[in-house]
Amino acid sequence: MPLLVLGEIAATRVGCRASALVVAWRVGLTFGAAQRSGLGRMPGGRRFGCVAVGGCAARRASPVRSGGFGWVVKVALAGVVGLVAVVLYSGPASAHGADAPVAVNYVVRVESVSVPGVTVRAVEGGARLELVNRSGREVVVLGLQGEEFLRIGRRGVEENRASPTWVASRSVSGVAAGGDAGAAPDWRAVSAEPRVRWHDERARELPARSWSVPLLVDSREPGIIRGSIAAAPAPATGWWWAGAVVGAVALGLLWRQKVVLALAALGGGAVTTVWIVEAAVLAASPADGVGVQVLARLWPLLTAVAVLVVGGLELFKRVDIVLGIAGACLAVMVGVGDSAVLRYGSLAGPQWGRWAVALAFAVGVGLAVAGGVRWYRSVEPTPQSAQTDTAI
């Protein structure tokens, strides 16, 4: 379990590749632990490794190795699936603007646009600007060095891939270098809709200040977008964490209540899933649609769905070790991984995101504790089994 938690923390910091490997290992660990523990009820005996012979309970082996090395095969297979997922997933998720933070400590305001029919707003917690052109005219956004960067008109959106600003806008950090401001524009169509979102270094991050982005209308008329940046009031971080910890302790103390644990897993998984999907919808744009945004949140989403499935299974059979592992992953992948929403005042996704993250942490830690206690007590030998040396 400590290795699992450390691996998940590394995944949230290192990136999608590490995350895919960790999730693959987690799946293998889940199946392996279940296999080695004798998951399920054996006819005539106790759970997890103690069977009956001739009506008398036999002392459990340490552990019962049902299926031989079947668990090793499961771990290896999960690792192969994870490697394939790395190759398939790492490309599209990082191609556009799907790396926006879940929350920031500043607010980006758009105060005026000089071109009638053109609207601009800050989206994704201020990580990107969104421009919609309903004026019927051709509007060009000028880049950091005065070069033509984006062109929005009747034909939709085109981007100049020779622009240094285009290269920098590929990442929310804006540190990428390349392009040539003096080169002939290399226009590439990206959308048939006159709406575009982009990272712009001129309109993000503190300190508080005014900002502007120049425009060129119909290749001759200048225009401008003006706005400001201000500090976002921080939420009551301590109270949010205190509430999450109290909820986790309360759920952990209910480890005997199987139905309560199952319902908690179903509720926590469902709320987290809805939050992740709604955040992906809000972040979608013509250049990177809902599919790309969902891929950018794939592993937290799979973790939430896994908790949902485990909660359903817990209603019908005991899957204690799986419940504990799933809960730990939810707490780390979402509760800790997205804890910026509890520290910063401007949210990139739904405004109820703090409730979702706090609930994910509380439910995840509570399930990890309760599932671990239930599993430990289920494998503890009974006094009767400790008196015999017969083992299978």
Secondary structure, 3 states (H helix, E strand, C coil): CHHHHHHHHHHHHHCHHHHHHHHHHHHHHHHHHHHHHCCCECCCCCECCCCEECCEECECCCCCCCCCCHHHHHHHHHHHHHHHHHHHHHHHHCCCCCCCCCEECEEEEEEEECCCCEEEEEEHHHCEEEEEECCCCCEEEECCCCCEEEEEECCEEEEECCCHHHHHHCCCCCCCCCCCCCCCCCEEEEECCCEEEECCHHHCCCCCEEEEEEEEECCCEEEEEEEEEEECCCCCHHHHHHHHHHHHHHHHHCCCCHHHHHHHHHHHHHHHHHHHHHHHHHHCCCCCCHHHHHHHCHHHHHHHHHHHHHHHHHHHCCCHHHHHHHHHHHHHHHHHCCCHHHHCCEECCCCCHHHHHHHHHHHHHHHHHHHHHHHHHHHCCCHHHHCCCCEC
